[in-house]
């Protein structure tokens, strides 16, 4: 598109980048996503941004460039499948830190599809504000560590 600005290598970008697995709509995946968003809100986009995990293995140049430029590459997974970490590694990057919410903050995974056909609740009823906060704090601590 005419006039559209694209990021190119050498341009200013975020200091750090997070790749998060959204977990197929499980409580851990949604919590991972929300914790990452809260970390970005707290620290600001100059300090950290959430990378497009789907674009990484496809070799989308701006995503690859921003990942190469990052001081820290952090993966945040909700569960032990560690899809974000594995995707980042298979794309040729080594995460500075891999956070897994079930392991690191003791979350219990609950797939939302287990309620299909029963009394289905709203998505946010599966989410704990405390777990989002604890996940966010772990991400922020990781980014601020020297």
MONORJO-V244648 format. One record per helix or strand of 2 or more residues. SS is the DSSP state (2 for helix, 1 for strand). FROM is the first residue (numbers start at 1). TO is the last residue. If there is no record, write none. Layout:
ss=SS from=FROM to=TO
ss=SS from=FROM to=TO
This chain:
ss=1 from=16 to=20
ss=2 from=23 to=25
ss=2 from=27 to=43
ss=1 from=48 to=50
ss=2 from=53 to=56
ss=2 from=61 to=69
ss=1 from=72 to=77
ss=2 from=83 to=90
ss=1 from=97 to=100
ss=2 from=101 to=104
ss=2 from=112 to=115
ss=2 from=123 to=126
ss=2 from=129 to=144
